[in-house]
Amino acid sequence: MNESGSLRIWLIVGSQHLYGPEVIQQVEQHAREIAAGLNAAGSIHLPVCFKRVATTPDDILQFCHEANASPDCVGVICWMHTFSPAKMWINGLKMLQKPLLHLHTQFNRDIPWDTIDMDFMNLNQSAHGDREFGHILARMGKARKVVVGHWQQAQVQQQIDVWCRAAMAWHDWQGARFVRFGDNMRQVAVTEGDKVAAEYQFGFSVNTHGVGDLVAVMASVQPAEVEELCALYEKEYRVQPELQRGGSRHAALQEAARIEIGLRKFLQQGGYKGFTDTFEDLHGLKQLPGIAVQRLMQDGYGFGAEGDWKTAALVRAMKVMATGLPGGNSFMEDYTYHLEPGQEMVLGAHMLEICPSITHQQPSCEIHPLSIGGKTDPVRLVFDAAAGRALNAALMDMGGHFRLLINEVEAILPPQSLPKLPVARAVWKPLPDFQTACAAWLMAGGAHHTCFSQNLQVEHLRDFARIAGMECLVIDQQTRLDRFEQELQMSTLYYAWQSMFRKDG
């Protein structure tokens, strides 16, 4: 998927008039060269657009107004080339709503030992100019990412790119719409949540449509559209002979295609970026959507099963973050365990809805019975997820705040064939080990629905959580249960205090 379009990262550089117009001109020249150099390096997903050298409170306030109002500004990079008195920044920073990155760098990499003089020192003051800026950000409690190092270093550019991708996902959430077909699956706790609180904090809305609204759109689908999509299925996948044209169950493939076409039209017409369904509410549908959901996810739509709108929104955000990166992101569920001592692993799957972006195989298009839902047998894509480093992330409503929980894993190919398991699946070993990872996940109240990612790092999601103002907990190679429990307790206290502070004003 490509959601970049005209989006930009804005760069503002701080200085002051104390140094005279020649210094300000040099600062601007250097800033333009840095922006051009970052763009030429090709390491940052969005273009970095230099906007201005800010030297007065009015400059800064006007810039922040412009950034907030611009639909193309995804986030703001601030850098203090010289000393920029931080009281100038207070009013602008108070109202800045776009994600913020504080870049602590300087134009020159090395000190010119033989020629350095006070003119050079006055021009290149990032070492203490950025400390002044960092102080006011800390005092104001302004959420930001701090990146330190010379701007030409690959590590610095990579950190900017990670933040850029998180900022792009946040931008995508603002005003986003997610649709629930039907409601939450009955009696399930973790898939529920406060949709009003989510819209207030995250910027996206979630509303319900009856499945009949989808069925009405499906009724307008023409037979020629259905046959065209069925032909595409046969071109892209290994379609079972009985599903192929002329096969005994081709009608089931036609119905699956009709669901996909209708669902895609419904989402496009409503401007939706993701959706949920539930097998307990399928009135008017002949089969539970399978291949339709899988292909829509591959095209970038978010999805959550059983009414899980939080996971649908998270899947969408992670797909946007990963735009252009090799590998995939998919709705996932921890389904069953292999508990051989020393070789413990998790088999992740769902009834039907795993995204083909996570496999290197050509998926097999198959039809099999589904023992729940009370409908005809659904069509689905079957495959194994690729092996390699991966992570699982879950978003939960904890009652007073939202929690993002992440577990790094090592995905492996299934150690044996799975001839009787007719669903797409992934197998992984959680870090740091099975016992620790599962215990920590349970202690944190982690959901059984996740987004499985092959191309995002923990840093992407940490940056995203910081921008979104939500709690972020990580289970990785360094996790120890005693320390994780303490971190969880301190975090719970912090968010409880924060909630009380908001209520008290």
RAJO-V697276 format. One record per residue. N is the residue number from 1. RES is the residue in three letters. PSI is psi as a letter, one per 40 degrees, with the letter a starting at -180 (none if undefined). Layout:
n->[N	N]
res->[RES	RES]
psi->[PSI	PSI]
This chain:
n->[1	2	3	4	5	6	7	8	9	10	11	12	13	14	15	16	17	18	19	20	21	22	23	24	25	26	27	28	29	30	31	32	33	34	35	36	37	38	39	40	41	42	43	44	45	46	47	48	49	50	51	52	53	54	55	56	57	58	59	60	61	62	63	64	65	66	67	68	69	70	71	72	73	74	75	76	77	78	79	80	81	82	83	84	85	86	87	88	89	90	91	92	93	94	95	96	97	98	99	100	101	102	103	104	105	106	107	108	109	110	111	112	113	114	115	116	117	118	119	120	121	122	123	124	125	126	127	128	129	130	131	132	133	134	135	136	137	138	139	140	141	142	143	144	145	146	147	148	149	150	151	152	153	154	155	156	157	158	159	160	161	162	163	164	165	166	167	168	169	170	171	172	173	174	175	176	177	178	179	180	181	182	183	184	185	186	187	188	189	190	191	192	193	194	195	196	197	198	199	200	201	202	203	204	205	206	207	208	209	210	211	212	213	214	215	216	217	218	219	220	221	222	223	224	225	226	227	228	229	230	231	232	233	234	235	236	237	238	239	240	241	242	243	244	245	246	247	248	249	250	251	252	253	254	255	256	257	258	259	260	261	262	263	264	265	266	267	268	269	270	271	272	273	274	275	276	277	278	279	280	281	282	283	284	285	286	287	288	289	290	291	292	293	294	295	296	297	298	299	300	301	302	303	304	305	306	307	308	309	310	311	312	313	314	315	316	317	318	319	320	321	322	323	324	325	326	327	328	329	330	331	332	333	334	335	336	337	338	339	340	341	342	343	344	345	346	347	348	349	350	351	352	353	354	355	356	357	358	359	360	361	362	363	364	365	366	367	368	369	370	371	372	373	374	375	376	377	378	379	380	381	382	383	384	385	386	387	388	389	390	391	392	393	394	395	396	397	398	399	400	401	402	403	404	405	406	407	408	409	410	411	412	413	414	415	416	417	418	419	420	421	422	423	424	425	426	427	428	429	430	431	432	433	434	435	436	437	438	439	440	441	442	443	444	445	446	447	448	449	450	451	452	453	454	455	456	457	458	459	460	461	462	463	464	465	466	467	468	469	470	471	472	473	474	475	476	477	478	479	480	481	482	483	484	485	486	487	488	489	490	491	492	493	494	495	496	497	498	499	500	501	502	503	504	505]
res->[MET	ASN	GLU	SER	GLY	SER	LEU	ARG	ILE	TRP	LEU	ILE	VAL	GLY	SER	GLN	HIS	LEU	TYR	GLY	PRO	GLU	VAL	ILE	GLN	GLN	VAL	GLU	GLN	HIS	ALA	ARG	GLU	ILE	ALA	ALA	GLY	LEU	ASN	ALA	ALA	GLY	SER	ILE	HIS	LEU	PRO	VAL	CYS	PHE	LYS	ARG	VAL	ALA	THR	THR	PRO	ASP	ASP	ILE	LEU	GLN	PHE	CYS	HIS	GLU	ALA	ASN	ALA	SER	PRO	ASP	CYS	VAL	GLY	VAL	ILE	CYS	TRP	MET	HIS	THR	PHE	SER	PRO	ALA	LYS	MET	TRP	ILE	ASN	GLY	LEU	LYS	MET	LEU	GLN	LYS	PRO	LEU	LEU	HIS	LEU	HIS	THR	GLN	PHE	ASN	ARG	ASP	ILE	PRO	TRP	ASP	THR	ILE	ASP	MET	ASP	PHE	MET	ASN	LEU	ASN	GLN	SER	ALA	HIS	GLY	ASP	ARG	GLU	PHE	GLY	HIS	ILE	LEU	ALA	ARG	MET	GLY	LYS	ALA	ARG	LYS	VAL	VAL	VAL	GLY	HIS	TRP	GLN	GLN	ALA	GLN	VAL	GLN	GLN	GLN	ILE	ASP	VAL	TRP	CYS	ARG	ALA	ALA	MET	ALA	TRP	HIS	ASP	TRP	GLN	GLY	ALA	ARG	PHE	VAL	ARG	PHE	GLY	ASP	ASN	MET	ARG	GLN	VAL	ALA	VAL	THR	GLU	GLY	ASP	LYS	VAL	ALA	ALA	GLU	TYR	GLN	PHE	GLY	PHE	SER	VAL	ASN	THR	HIS	GLY	VAL	GLY	ASP	LEU	VAL	ALA	VAL	MET	ALA	SER	VAL	GLN	PRO	ALA	GLU	VAL	GLU	GLU	LEU	CYS	ALA	LEU	TYR	GLU	LYS	GLU	TYR	ARG	VAL	GLN	PRO	GLU	LEU	GLN	ARG	GLY	GLY	SER	ARG	HIS	ALA	ALA	LEU	GLN	GLU	ALA	ALA	ARG	ILE	GLU	ILE	GLY	LEU	ARG	LYS	PHE	LEU	GLN	GLN	GLY	GLY	TYR	LYS	GLY	PHE	THR	ASP	THR	PHE	GLU	ASP	LEU	HIS	GLY	LEU	LYS	GLN	LEU	PRO	GLY	ILE	ALA	VAL	GLN	ARG	LEU	MET	GLN	ASP	GLY	TYR	GLY	PHE	GLY	ALA	GLU	GLY	ASP	TRP	LYS	THR	ALA	ALA	LEU	VAL	ARG	ALA	MET	LYS	VAL	MET	ALA	THR	GLY	LEU	PRO	GLY	GLY	ASN	SER	PHE	MET	GLU	ASP	TYR	THR	TYR	HIS	LEU	GLU	PRO	GLY	GLN	GLU	MET	VAL	LEU	GLY	ALA	HIS	MET	LEU	GLU	ILE	CYS	PRO	SER	ILE	THR	HIS	GLN	GLN	PRO	SER	CYS	GLU	ILE	HIS	PRO	LEU	SER	ILE	GLY	GLY	LYS	THR	ASP	PRO	VAL	ARG	LEU	VAL	PHE	ASP	ALA	ALA	ALA	GLY	ARG	ALA	LEU	ASN	ALA	ALA	LEU	MET	ASP	MET	GLY	GLY	HIS	PHE	ARG	LEU	LEU	ILE	ASN	GLU	VAL	GLU	ALA	ILE	LEU	PRO	PRO	GLN	SER	LEU	PRO	LYS	LEU	PRO	VAL	ALA	ARG	ALA	VAL	TRP	LYS	PRO	LEU	PRO	ASP	PHE	GLN	THR	ALA	CYS	ALA	ALA	TRP	LEU	MET	ALA	GLY	GLY	ALA	HIS	HIS	THR	CYS	PHE	SER	GLN	ASN	LEU	GLN	VAL	GLU	HIS	LEU	ARG	ASP	PHE	ALA	ARG	ILE	ALA	GLY	MET	GLU	CYS	LEU	VAL	ILE	ASP	GLN	GLN	THR	ARG	LEU	ASP	ARG	PHE	GLU	GLN	GLU	LEU	GLN	MET	SER	THR	LEU	TYR	TYR	ALA	TRP	GLN	SER	MET	PHE	ARG	LYS	ASP	GLY]
psi->[i	h	e	d	b	e	i	i	h	h	h	h	h	i	a	i	e	d	e	i	d	d	d	d	d	d	d	d	d	d	d	d	d	d	d	d	d	d	d	d	d	e	e	h	d	i	i	h	h	h	d	i	h	h	e	i	d	d	d	d	d	d	d	d	d	d	d	d	e	h	e	e	h	d	i	h	h	h	h	g	d	a	h	h	h	e	d	d	e	d	d	d	d	d	e	h	e	i	i	h	h	h	h	g	a	i	d	i	d	i	h	g	d	d	e	h	a	d	d	d	d	d	d	g	f	d	d	e	d	d	d	d	d	d	d	d	d	d	d	e	f	h	h	i	i	h	h	h	i	h	e	e	h	d	d	d	d	d	d	d	d	d	d	d	d	d	d	d	d	d	d	d	d	h	e	i	h	h	h	h	h	a	a	i	h	h	e	h	d	d	e	a	i	h	d	d	d	d	d	d	d	d	e	i	i	h	i	i	i	i	d	d	d	d	d	d	d	d	d	e	h	i	d	d	d	d	d	d	d	d	d	d	d	d	d	d	i	g	h	h	d	e	e	i	h	e	i	d	f	d	d	d	d	d	d	d	d	d	d	d	d	d	d	d	d	d	d	d	d	e	f	i	e	i	i	i	i	h	e	e	g	f	h	e	i	d	i	h	h	c	d	d	d	d	d	d	d	d	e	e	i	i	i	h	i	f	e	g	d	d	d	d	d	d	d	d	d	d	d	d	d	e	h	e	i	i	a	i	h	i	i	i	h	h	d	i	i	h	f	h	h	e	f	i	i	h	h	i	a	a	d	d	g	h	h	e	e	e	i	e	i	h	i	h	h	i	h	i	i	h	e	i	d	f	a	i	h	i	h	i	h	h	i	h	i	i	i	a	h	i	i	h	i	i	h	i	h	e	d	e	i	i	h	h	h	h	h	i	i	h	i	i	i	h	e	i	i	g	d	e	g	f	i	i	i	i	h	i	h	i	i	d	i	d	d	d	d	d	d	d	d	d	d	e	f	i	i	e	h	i	h	h	h	e	e	i	i	d	d	d	d	d	d	d	d	d	d	e	f	i	i	h	h	h	h	a	d	e	h	h	d	d	d	d	d	d	d	d	d	d	d	d	d	d	d	d	d	d	d	d	d	d	d	e	none]
